[in-house]
Every structure is written in structure tokens, then in C-alpha cells.
Amino acid sequence: PFKSSAKQMGIDLNTVKGTGAHGRVLAEDLKGAGAAAAAAAAPAPAAAAPSFTPPPRVLEDQTIQITDNVGKGMVKSMQASLVVPYMALGEEIDMTEILALQKQLKEHALKKYGSKITVTSFMLKAISLALYDNPKVNSKFGSPDANPPNYTVYGSHNISVAVDTPGGLMVPNIKDVGGKNVLEIQQELMRLAAAAQQGKLALPDIQGGTITLSNIGVIGTKDPRPILFDGQAVIGATGRTMTLPRYNAKMELVPRQVMNIRWVGDHRHLDGAALARFSNSFKSYMENPGEWLLAMR
């Protein structure tokens, strides 16, 4: 009878531990095994749906005083920028080749040097190479009261980089990018970013920048327009990289990785042609990484 009952219950008697004499299976053993099997087959209770708690609403108007040094510094520098006549031009950069190169080198650099290479480091080096082609861009206009007017062209490419931190926007600069390779630029970029996040930037880290790059596209936006910073003649801001259809040399539509960049220049001593030539140089270096082998110093 036990065999018949076990079969009806879907239980293998060989798996039931008997409690009778000499390990004999009793009715109670079969009943217990059947209860255990039924419990195992029962569906697990559905997880309770997470409850949604809306954020508290602030219905009162608030006046916020800017008392931190970072915030007050930004107010001062942005107000000073508004008195400078500027021009802006945009360009589309095909990032496909440089992204493939960055992907190829990322793991190798991590294994051999302990640093992952980011696209930002390639862009900073491309800016420096473009500055060698267009040195006037790496400059600052002199005192507005000077007679005659003047500007200073800097020999060192100290490229400022905008860093988003819990305390606000910080803009340290990498000194002498022209004398650094991409790996060295990456390592210095990581050091400055970590120091900025921890609020430990030193004064030399912040002072002395000659041109600025804002890679705001990593946060979001397609076509940003930056504002001149710290008296520098030029600032560039990048949008996010998008996969878009573009025609190749055979007039075939192919997917390409495309990024917009916007350059803003001090129009007191830079004309549109000078800024456009610099933009063209940057575009060429970014889209043809092989050219770097010929241009690297």
C-alpha cells in the first residue's frame, strides 16, 4: 500500500527516511515526505511592490547666499567674462577612430601602467598639437587700459579642465601638456580630479591656465556654448558622443560616432579665421590619430 500511495503522491520511497524498526517506512514518514514535497513545489510568495514616496515639496521661496569661495569665485570670473566681446563657432568631430584607439589601448595601459586612458586625455593632447599649429590661440589679452593694447602668447600649454565636484565647479589645469604624452596627461588628470573631489587642490593647480576644455558632454547636452574663463583667449566645450548616420567616401551611409564641440574666443585679438584654423587643426588630429606620429614632439 505504501508503494501505491507514494506513487500517487509523486514520492520516491528510496528517498524517504523510515523511522520504524530497522529503518522501516511508516505511514507518518510518507505523510511527512508528502508535506515537504508539497511545500517545495509551492510557488514562492510574490515580492511586495516597492512603495513610492514622493520627495518633499518646498513651497516657500528661498534666497540663497553664495558664501563659499568656489561660488564667489565663479560669480566674479563670469561677470568679468561678460565684458569681453566674443565669437563662437561650432564643429562636428567624427570620434570613431579615436574611440577605437582608446578602446584598444585602455586595458593595455591599465595592465602596464596602472592607468585607464580616457578620451579626455586624447582631446587635451589634440588641443596642444593644434596650439603648435596656431600659437596665437594660447594667449590672454592684456590690461584694457594699456596703450597700445597688447596680448601675451604663452609658450607652455597649461590646459584648464572643468571638474564637477560636490562643492561646485573647479577648473584646475594640467601644466605643459605639450611636453607630456597621453599617459602622463591621464595620470595628471586623475590626480587633479581626485584632489578637486576632496577639496585639496593647491593654488598652483588652479593658477596659470592658458586655454580651457569643458567636457560637459559626459554629463549631458548635445551642443553646449561655454563662457570665456580667467582671461583666456579660448574655451572649448564638448557635447555627448552620438551614433549617427554619415556618408563615407563611397557615398554610403554608415554609422559613425559623432561629437559636437563649440569654441568661444576673445574677439579683441582673435578673429574668426584664426579660431576656425585652430578648430580645423583640432578636428584633423581627432579624426586622424595616425597624424600624431608625425606631429608629436
Secondary structure by P-SEA (a helix, b strand, c coil): caaaaaaaacccccccccccccccccaaaaaaaaaaaaaaaccccccccbbbbccccccbbbbbbbccaaaaaaaaaaaaaaaccbbbbbbbbbaaaaaaaaaaaaaaaaaaccccccaaaaaaaaaaaaaaaccccccccccccccccbbbbbcccbbbbbbbccccbbbbbbcccccccaaaaaaaaaaaaaaaaaccccccccccccbbbbccccccccbbbbcccccccbbbbbccccbbbbbccccbbbbbbbbbbbbbbccccccaaaaaaaaaaaaaaaacccccccccc
